[in-house]
Amino acid sequence: MSKGKLIKFAEVETFKNVLQPHFDEVFRKDYILKGNWNSEFFRNNNKITLELGCGKGEYTVGLARMYPGRNFIGVDIKGSRIWKGAKEALESNLENVAFLRTHIEHIGSFFGKDEVEEIWFTFPDPQLKKPLKRLTSSRFLNIYRQFLVEGAWINLKTDNPLLYEYTKALAIHNDYLIAAASNDIYGSGITDQILSIKTYYEKGWLAEGLRSHYIRFRLDNEKHSEEPPGEWR
């Protein structure tokens, strides 16, 4: 491991806005803050948005700046990535930001019923050979709906056309309301202040000529999500 990463790991340990639970705190059990994020951590009753697979936290921090009356939690397993967003939030005195270092497979251990209003995925691993490991797969959607409010919005921003088309097909197959869908958001004219936030990785892909895709759909908590038909596997 590089010296730079070791320094970041050590510094992250001191950040009050970063939580790094041990495996035995969440495996097949509820984390201490489950159902209590607003009362015990943020100390307010504001709505919560998650960024799953947040990387360096550009969206978590960017959205927190835009919406000071909401709470935002970035989730990723890489502490050296979280370091950047967490440090920026602390230096900017953003009290509505938290970062959680954990595997997203354990996300159900962290949040209680109706505790989260919205989810963002920004350029996640498309898992080309393992569709059920995709963060927008039916497997994960059925986990998220356990803690999402009814009618919660799911947002995916990706450079991968297969992940975009797969997610769109899944939303259509499950009859979820699609509010926006574009395979080229910067060329389509649908970009707004939120979609114009660019992550570190997105900037690199755009420079290589790749397009950014986006889909926003509303999850139905009463429906068990199913995989779309077709050659998605």
C-alpha positions in Angstrom: 0.0 0.0 0.0 1.3 3.5 -0.9 2.4 5.9 1.7 -0.3 8.4 0.5 -3.1 5.8 1.1 -1.7 5.0 4.6 -1.8 8.7 5.4 -5.4 9.1 4.2 -6.5 6.0 6.1 -5.0 7.4 9.3 -6.6 10.8 8.7 -10.0 9.3 7.9 -10.0 7.7 11.4 -10.1 11.2 12.9 -13.0 12.5 10.8 -16.2 13.0 12.7 -18.3 12.7 9.5 -16.9 9.2 8.6 -18.2 5.9 10.1 -16.2 2.7 9.6 -18.1 -0.1 11.4 -16.4 -3.5 11.9 -17.7 -6.5 10.1 -19.1 -8.0 13.3 -21.1 -4.9 13.9 -23.3 -5.3 10.8 -23.1 -8.9 9.6 -26.6 -10.4 10.2 -27.3 -7.7 12.7 -28.5 -4.1 12.9 -26.0 -1.3 13.1 -26.5 0.9 16.2 -27.7 3.9 14.0 -30.3 1.9 12.1 -33.5 3.9 12.3 -31.8 6.6 14.3 -29.7 8.6 11.8 -31.6 11.8 12.2 -32.0 11.7 16.0 -28.5 10.3 16.9 -26.2 11.5 14.1 -27.6 14.5 12.2 -29.7 15.9 15.1 -32.5 17.0 12.8 -35.5 15.6 11.0 -34.4 16.3 7.5 -34.8 13.8 4.7 -31.9 11.5 3.8 -30.4 10.8 0.4 -27.8 8.0 -0.1 -25.1 7.9 -2.7 -24.1 4.3 -3.0 -20.7 3.6 -4.4 -19.9 7.2 -3.8 -16.2 7.1 -4.8 -14.6 10.4 -3.9 -18.0 11.8 -2.8 -18.5 14.5 -5.5 -22.2 14.0 -5.6 -22.6 13.6 -1.8 -20.8 16.9 -1.2 -22.3 18.7 -4.3 -25.9 17.8 -3.4 -25.3 18.8 0.3 -24.2 22.2 -0.8 -27.3 22.6 -3.0 -29.7 21.4 -0.4 -28.6 22.4 3.1 -32.1 21.4 4.4 -31.5 17.7 3.5 -29.0 15.1 4.8 -26.7 13.1 2.5 -24.7 9.9 3.2 -22.0 8.6 0.8 -21.3 4.9 1.0 -18.2 3.2 -0.3 -15.8 0.5 0.8 -12.6 2.4 -0.3 -11.5 4.6 2.6 -8.9 6.4 0.5 -11.6 7.6 -1.9 -14.0 8.7 0.9 -11.2 10.7 2.4 -11.5 13.4 -0.3 -15.2 14.1 0.0 -15.2 13.8 3.8 -12.3 16.3 4.1 -14.0 18.8 1.8 -17.2 18.5 3.8 -15.4 19.2 7.0 -13.4 22.1 5.6 -16.6 23.6 4.2 -18.5 23.1 7.6 -21.2 21.0 5.9 -23.1 19.5 8.8 -25.5 17.6 6.6 -22.9 15.2 5.2 -21.8 11.8 6.4 -19.7 9.0 4.8 -20.1 5.3 5.6 -17.4 2.8 4.8 -18.9 -0.6 4.2 -19.8 -3.1 1.6 -23.1 -2.2 0.0 -24.2 -5.9 0.4 -24.6 -4.9 4.1 -26.7 -1.8 3.5 -29.8 -3.3 4.9 -28.2 -3.4 8.3 -27.8 0.4 8.4 -31.2 1.9 7.7 -34.7 1.3 9.0 -38.1 1.4 7.4 -38.9 4.7 5.7 -35.6 6.2 6.7 -34.2 7.1 3.2 -36.0 9.1 0.5 -33.7 8.9 -2.5 -30.7 7.0 -3.8 -28.0 8.0 -6.3 -25.6 5.8 -8.1 -22.8 7.6 -9.9 -20.6 5.6 -12.3 -20.8 2.3 -10.4 -19.0 -0.9 -11.5 -21.3 -2.3 -14.3 -20.5 -5.9 -13.3 -20.7 -7.0 -16.9 -20.5 -10.7 -16.0 -22.5 -10.7 -12.8 -25.8 -8.9 -13.3 -27.1 -9.6 -9.8 -24.1 -7.7 -8.4 -25.2 -4.6 -10.3 -26.3 -2.0 -7.8 -29.5 -1.5 -9.8 -30.3 -5.2 -10.0 -33.6 -6.6 -8.7 -31.6 -8.2 -5.9 -30.4 -4.9 -4.6 -33.7 -3.0 -5.3 -35.5 -5.5 -3.0 -33.0 -4.7 -0.3 -33.4 -0.9 -0.8 -37.2 -1.0 -0.6 -37.0 -2.2 2.9 -35.7 1.2 4.1 -36.9 3.6 1.3 -40.0 5.7 1.7 -42.9 4.8 -0.6 -42.3 6.3 -4.1 -38.6 6.9 -3.5 -36.5 8.0 -6.5 -33.6 6.0 -7.9 -31.0 7.8 -9.9 -28.3 6.2 -12.1 -25.6 8.1 -13.9 -23.2 5.9 -15.8 -20.8 5.8 -18.8 -21.7 2.2 -19.4 -24.4 1.7 -22.1 -25.2 -1.9 -21.0 -25.8 -0.9 -17.4 -28.0 2.0 -18.5 -30.1 -0.2 -20.9 -30.3 -3.0 -18.3 -31.6 -0.6 -15.7 -34.0 1.0 -18.1 -35.3 -2.5 -19.1 -35.7 -3.5 -15.4 -37.7 -0.3 -14.6 -39.9 -0.9 -17.6 -40.4 -4.6 -16.8 -41.4 -3.8 -13.3 -43.7 -1.0 -14.5 -41.8 1.7 -12.5 -42.4 5.3 -13.4 -39.5 6.6 -15.4 -39.1 10.4 -14.9 -36.0 10.8 -17.1 -33.9 8.7 -19.4 -31.1 9.7 -21.7 -28.1 7.9 -23.2 -26.3 11.3 -23.7 -27.2 13.8 -21.0 -24.8 16.5 -22.2 -25.9 16.2 -25.8 -29.6 15.9 -25.1 -30.0 19.2 -23.3 -31.6 17.7 -20.1 -28.7 18.6 -17.9 -29.5 20.8 -14.9 -27.5 21.9 -11.9 -27.6 18.5 -10.3 -26.7 16.5 -13.5 -23.9 18.9 -14.2 -22.0 17.7 -11.2 -19.0 15.8 -12.6 -17.1 13.1 -10.7 -13.4 12.6 -11.0 -13.9 9.5 -13.2 -16.6 11.1 -15.3 -14.3 13.9 -16.3 -11.8 11.3 -17.5 -14.3 9.4 -19.5 -15.8 12.5 -21.1 -12.3 13.4 -22.2 -12.0 10.0 -23.9 -15.2 10.7 -25.8 -17.5 8.5 -23.8 -21.1 9.7 -23.1 -22.8 10.0 -19.7 -26.2 8.1 -19.4 -28.9 8.9 -16.9 -32.1 7.3 -15.7 -34.4 8.4 -12.9 -37.3 6.1 -11.8 -39.6 5.7 -8.9 -39.5 2.5 -6.9 -42.7 0.8 -5.8 -42.2 -0.6 -2.3 -45.2 -2.9 -2.6 -43.7 -4.7 -5.6 -41.0 -7.4 -5.5 -38.6 -6.3 -8.2 -37.9 -8.9 -10.9 -35.1 -9.2 -13.4 -36.0 -8.1 -17.0 -36.3 -10.7 -19.7 -33.7 -10.9 -22.4 -29.9 -11.4 -22.7 -28.9 -9.3 -19.7 -26.9 -12.1 -18.1 
